């Protein structure tokens, strides 16, 4: 073989080996991050999570550098939050990313804004969903979110080169918190719109008008108009909001597809726009469409939109809106009687025949008072859920197809004659009430046992077990204002069943498993922290035990699930030895533990379900 031929062979073999080596090369950190970002933009969050997890593994290796580690932590946290709503896992990743980034760029760099926004979002989700921080602290998550969003917004204002999209997200976060009542800033909504519009312009300039993220900018603006309608009763922007949502929806259907989670979120906001405009049919269509997308999204393990919640609110508002118009079903026509915006009664017709003219038992003078026909649910099932972390108490909740409603006039109260449920709401705030009056129809109208003085909390009626029996789900307000503000008062959930003698607790539906030791420990830690905070803020109180409602919230959760013995055991563990409780209900007197127990029992006996609670707890002392 000639030297030339030999040399060519060596070169060929070398090139082949180089190609094989290149093909077998492990993807680099840059490769994994690029793949993760591409998958994230495409909405393939599972692939994005896999890529960012591998990138984080590489970044954790010695010598990789803090910059890579911080970036990997942030991208994985962002994916957790976006895709699966795993905010509890995203939080520590964000905190690590923020600490590392602050070390490298300082505490006032615009590079911190996206990390601050994501960390704030984890706190916002925890506050909204009633989660604790892993140490038994159930409160303050919303205020932590506010601090982070405010810091991000401040940094953005001081840095002219800050990304306008990231600054807009900071402000958007503050708007969400303000709308939830976390804090009050009358100018927040006015500040937000120009920044959101600027973010849209920047996105269109950088990625073009067909970029999928332009749709999100449009939806953010529409959502702000919805909040202005809900919080300020400013309806003028709803026309613009509808146009923005429709433009966003068309853009998403062209780019990411009609089944994308982002499309569901846009449909959800569009449904809220229609709901604010009192256009309930298109609102329901949007929510149902979003729910069909959510079903596919959630089946893959990812977070859907909030359409299920808004669908529930829509059903309630459809009922409330009947104050302005008659209702007709099954040959019956219901006509509310309203005088100076206050409901006084109703007239019921069968065909042209006037069956009854009914005056209500109460007069409601407030601006938002109303009267309405109540629609029981036809398709629903009860899911027992006891949640010690919730201030509102544990209760069974509805699952399944809960939207189908029975005709307002039906025979669920027994017998063969149809019945009618009429709800009246007094208007006002915490001192107001909702009454439900039930009438059996026929040649004459018979007044059946109803539910009175339910305060602002509505009951949901339905045939929840498919047995043709009328049931109701709501809250017991016996402990409203008992040593606490209305906002902090525990209102245990109740499941009721109708009988001709009145409403009774449905004992089988009320019974739930006892609270786990882990939940008990968390609640004990919260009581202890509340007491410690009081000692720090008011050291002069000495032996005063300021437990707030956290203690009797847990006790009521246990009692209303049939575990009174656990409630008293919990009290024994939670009460600090030698301390007294300041009883706001009885003029601020200090009570020993024994005196507190008597006061608590006296209040519990005032419950309309007291006798049933004794049966529910099956001989355990109450």
Residue pairs with C-beta under 8 A, 6 or more apart in sequence:
1 9
27 35
27 54
28 58
29 55
29 58
29 59
29 64
29 68
29 72
32 51
32 52
32 54
32 55
32 58
33 51
33 52
33 55
33 71
33 72
33 75
35 47
35 51
36 47
36 48
36 49
36 50
36 51
36 52
36 55
36 75
36 79
37 48
37 75
39 45
39 47
39 48
39 51
40 48
40 75
40 78
40 79
40 82
41 212
42 256
43 256
43 260
43 261
43 262
45 79
45 82
45 83
45 84
45 302
46 83
46 300
46 301
48 79
48 83
49 76
49 79
49 80
49 83
52 72
52 75
52 76
52 79
53 76
55 72
55 75
55 76
56 69
56 72
56 73
56 76
58 64
58 68
58 72
59 65
59 68
59 69
59 71
59 72
59 73
60 69
66 100
66 103
66 104
67 100
67 104
69 96
69 97
69 100
70 96
70 97
70 100
70 101
70 104
70 115
71 97
73 93
73 94
73 96
73 97
73 100
74 93
74 94
74 97
74 101
74 114
74 115
74 118
76 93
77 89
77 90
77 91
77 93
77 94
77 97
77 118
77 119
77 122
78 90
78 114
78 118
80 86
80 87
80 89
80 90
80 93
81 87
81 90
81 118
81 121
81 122
81 125
82 303
83 302
83 303
84 301
84 302
84 303
85 125
85 303
87 121
87 122
87 125
87 126
87 131
88 122
88 126
88 131
88 134
90 118
90 122
91 119
91 122
91 123
91 126
94 115
94 118
94 119
94 122
95 119
97 115
98 112
98 115
98 116
98 119
101 109
101 111
101 112
101 115
102 112
105 111
105 112
108 155
108 158
108 159
109 155
109 159
110 155
110 156
110 159
110 161
110 162
110 163
110 166
112 152
112 155
113 152
113 155
113 156
113 162
113 163
113 166
113 167
113 170
114 163
114 166
114 169
116 148
116 149
116 151
116 152
116 155
116 170
117 148
117 149
117 152
117 166
117 169
117 170
117 173
119 148
120 144
120 145
120 146
120 148
120 149
120 152
120 170
120 173
121 145
121 173
123 141
123 142
123 144
123 145
123 148
124 141
124 142
124 145
124 173
124 176
124 177
125 131
126 132
126 133
126 141
127 141
127 142
127 145
127 180
127 182
128 142
128 180
130 138
130 387
130 389
130 390
130 391
131 138
131 141
131 389
132 138
132 389
132 522
132 526
133 141
135 525
136 521
136 522
136 523
136 524
136 525
136 526
136 528
136 529
137 525
137 526
137 529
138 389
138 391
138 526
138 550
142 177
142 180
142 182
143 182
143 183
145 173
145 177
145 182
146 174
146 177
146 182
146 183
149 170
149 171
149 173
149 174
149 177
150 170
150 174
152 166
152 167
152 170
153 167
153 170
153 171
153 174
155 162
156 162
156 166
156 167
156 170
157 167
163 202
164 195
164 198
164 199
164 202
165 199
165 202
165 203
165 213
165 217
167 195
167 199
168 195
168 196
168 198
168 199
168 217
168 220
171 191
171 192
171 195
171 196
172 192
172 196
172 220
174 185
174 188
174 192
175 188
175 189
175 192
175 224
175 227
177 183
178 184
178 185
178 188
178 189
179 227
179 230
179 231
189 224
189 227
189 228
189 231
189 232
192 224
193 221
193 224
196 217
196 220
196 221
196 224
197 221
199 217
199 220
200 214
200 217
200 218
200 221
203 211
203 213
203 214
203 217
204 211
204 214
207 213
207 214
208 214
210 251
210 254
210 255
211 255
212 251
212 252
212 255
212 256
212 262
214 248
214 251
215 247
215 248
215 249
215 251
215 252
215 255
215 262
215 266
216 248
216 262
218 244
218 245
218 247
218 248
218 251
219 244
219 245
219 248
219 265
219 266
219 269
221 240
221 241
221 244
222 240
222 241
222 242
222 244
222 245
222 248
222 269
222 270
222 273
223 241
223 269
223 272
225 237
225 238
225 240
225 241
225 244
225 273
226 238
226 241
226 269
226 272
226 273
226 276
228 234
228 237
229 235
229 237
229 238
229 276
230 276
235 276
235 277
238 273
238 276
238 277
241 269
241 273
242 270
242 273
242 274
242 277
245 266
245 269
245 270
245 273
246 270
248 266
249 263
249 266
249 267
249 270
252 258
252 260
252 262
252 263
252 266
253 263
256 262
256 263
257 263
258 293
259 293
259 296
260 293
261 293
261 294
261 297
261 302
261 303
261 304
261 305
263 293
264 289
264 290
264 293
264 294
264 297
264 304
264 305
264 307
265 290
265 305
267 286
267 287
267 289
267 290
267 293
267 305
267 307
268 286
268 287
268 290
268 305
268 306
268 307
268 310
270 286
271 282
271 283
271 284
271 285
271 286
271 287
271 290
271 307
271 310
271 314
272 283
272 310
274 280
274 282
274 283
274 286
275 283
275 310
275 313
275 314
275 317
278 321
280 314
280 317
280 318
280 321
283 314
284 311
284 314
284 403
286 307
287 307
287 310
287 311
287 314
288 311
288 403
290 304
290 305
290 307
291 304
291 307
291 308
291 311
293 304
293 305
294 304
294 305
294 307
294 308
295 304
297 303
297 304
298 304
311 403
312 402
315 375
315 403
315 405
316 458
318 375
319 372
319 373
319 374
319 375
319 423
320 370
320 372
320 425
321 372
322 336
322 370
322 371
322 372
322 373
323 336
323 338
323 343
323 370
323 371
323 372
326 333
326 334
326 335
326 336
327 333
327 334
327 373
327 408
328 334
329 407
329 408
329 409
330 407
330 409
330 418
331 350
331 351
332 348
332 349
332 350
332 355
332 409
332 418
332 420
332 441
333 348
333 349
333 350
334 346
334 347
334 348
334 373
334 408
334 420
334 422
335 346
335 347
335 348
335 349
336 343
336 345
336 346
336 371
336 372
337 343
337 344
337 345
337 346
337 347
337 357
337 371
338 344
338 371
341 367
341 369
342 363
342 364
342 365
342 366
342 369
343 360
343 364
343 369
343 370
343 371
343 424
344 359
344 360
344 363
345 357
345 358
345 359
345 360
345 371
346 357
346 358
346 371
346 422
347 354
347 356
347 357
347 358
348 354
348 355
348 356
348 357
348 358
348 420
348 439
348 441
348 445
349 355
350 441
355 441
355 445
356 439
356 444
356 445
358 422
358 437
358 439
358 445
360 371
360 424
360 435
360 437
361 435
361 437
361 452
362 424
362 426
362 433
362 435
364 424
364 425
364 426
364 427
365 427
366 426
366 427
366 428
366 432
367 427
368 425
368 427
368 428
369 424
369 425
369 426
369 427
370 424
370 425
370 427
371 422
371 423
371 424
371 425
372 422
372 423
372 424
372 425
373 408
373 420
373 421
373 422
373 423
374 408
374 421
374 422
374 423
374 436
374 461
375 405
375 406
375 407
375 408
375 461
376 405
376 406
376 408
376 410
376 412
376 421
376 461
376 462
376 463
376 470
377 398
377 402
377 404
377 405
377 406
377 460
377 461
377 462
377 463
377 464
378 404
378 405
378 406
378 462
378 463
379 400
379 401
379 402
379 403
379 404
380 398
380 399
380 400
380 401
380 402
380 462
380 464
381 398
381 399
381 400
381 464
381 465
382 396
382 397
382 398
382 399
382 464
382 465
382 473
382 495
382 509
383 396
383 397
383 398
383 399
384 396
384 509
384 511
384 512
384 513
385 394
385 395
385 396
385 397
385 512
386 394
386 512
386 513
386 515
386 557
386 561
387 394
387 557
388 394
388 515
388 519
388 520
388 522
388 523
388 554
388 557
389 519
389 522
389 523
391 488
391 490
391 549
391 553
392 475
392 490
392 491
392 493
393 475
393 490
393 491
393 492
393 493
393 553
393 556
393 557
393 560
394 492
394 493
394 512
394 557
394 560
394 561
395 473
395 475
395 492
395 493
395 494
395 495
396 473
396 493
396 495
396 509
396 510
397 473
398 460
398 462
398 464
398 473
406 412
406 462
406 463
408 420
408 421
409 418
409 419
409 420
409 441
410 418
410 419
411 417
411 418
411 419
412 419
412 463
412 468
412 469
412 470
412 498
413 419
413 438
413 440
413 448
413 470
413 498
413 500
414 500
415 440
417 440
417 441
417 442
418 440
418 441
419 438
419 439
419 440
419 441
419 448
419 470
420 438
420 439
420 441
421 436
421 437
421 438
421 461
422 436
422 437
422 438
422 439
423 434
423 435
423 436
423 458
424 434
424 435
424 436
424 437
425 432
425 433
425 434
425 458
426 432
426 433
426 434
429 456
430 455
430 456
430 480
430 481
430 486
431 455
432 455
432 456
433 452
433 453
433 454
433 455
433 456
434 454
434 455
434 456
434 457
434 458
434 459
435 450
435 451
435 452
435 453
435 454
436 450
436 451
436 452
436 454
436 459
436 461
437 447
437 450
438 447
438 448
438 449
438 450
438 498
439 445
439 446
439 447
439 448
440 446
440 448
448 500
449 498
449 499
449 500
449 501
449 502
449 503
451 459
451 472
451 474
451 496
451 503
453 477
454 474
454 475
454 477
455 477
455 480
457 474
457 475
457 477
457 491
458 474
459 472
459 473
459 474
459 496
460 472
460 473
460 474
461 470
461 471
461 472
462 470
462 471
462 472
463 469
463 470
463 471
464 471
464 473
464 495
464 509
465 471
469 497
469 498
470 497
470 498
471 495
471 496
471 497
471 498
471 506
471 509
472 495
472 496
472 497
472 498
472 503
473 493
473 494
473 495
473 496
474 493
474 494
474 496
475 491
475 492
475 493
475 494
476 491
476 492
476 493
476 494
476 560
476 607
476 608
476 609
477 489
477 491
478 603
478 604
478 606
478 607
478 608
479 489
479 490
479 491
479 492
479 552
479 556
479 603
480 486
480 489
480 491
481 489
482 489
482 552
482 585
482 603
483 549
483 552
483 583
483 584
483 585
484 490
484 548
484 549
484 584
488 548
488 549
489 549
490 549
490 552
490 553
490 556
490 557
492 556
492 557
492 559
492 560
493 560
494 505
494 510
494 560
494 609
495 505
495 506
495 509
495 510
496 503
496 504
496 505
496 506
497 503
497 504
497 505
497 506
504 609
504 612
505 609
505 612
505 613
505 615
505 616
507 562
507 612
507 615
507 616
510 560
510 561
510 562
510 616
511 561
511 562
511 616
512 561
512 562
513 561
514 558
514 561
514 563
514 566
515 554
515 557
515 558
515 561
515 563
515 566
520 554
520 570
520 573
523 550
523 554
523 570
523 574
524 570
524 573
524 574
526 550
527 547
527 550
527 551
527 574
528 574
530 546
530 547
530 548
530 550
531 545
531 546
531 547
531 576
531 579
534 541
534 544
534 546
535 541
538 544
538 546
543 578
543 579
543 580
544 579
544 580
544 581
544 582
544 590
545 575
545 576
545 579
545 580
545 581
545 582
546 581
546 582
547 574
547 575
547 581
551 570
551 571
551 574
551 575
552 600
554 567
554 570
554 574
555 567
555 568
555 570
555 571
555 600
556 567
558 564
558 566
558 567
558 570
559 567
559 604
559 613
559 617
559 622
560 613
560 616
562 616
562 617
562 618
563 617
563 620
564 617
564 620
564 621
564 622
565 620
565 621
568 597
568 621
571 593
571 597
575 593
575 596
580 590
580 591
580 592
581 590
581 591
581 592
581 593
581 596
582 588
582 589
582 590
582 591
583 589
583 590
583 591
583 595
583 596
583 599
585 599
585 603
586 599
591 599
601 622
604 610
604 613
604 622
607 613
613 622
614 622
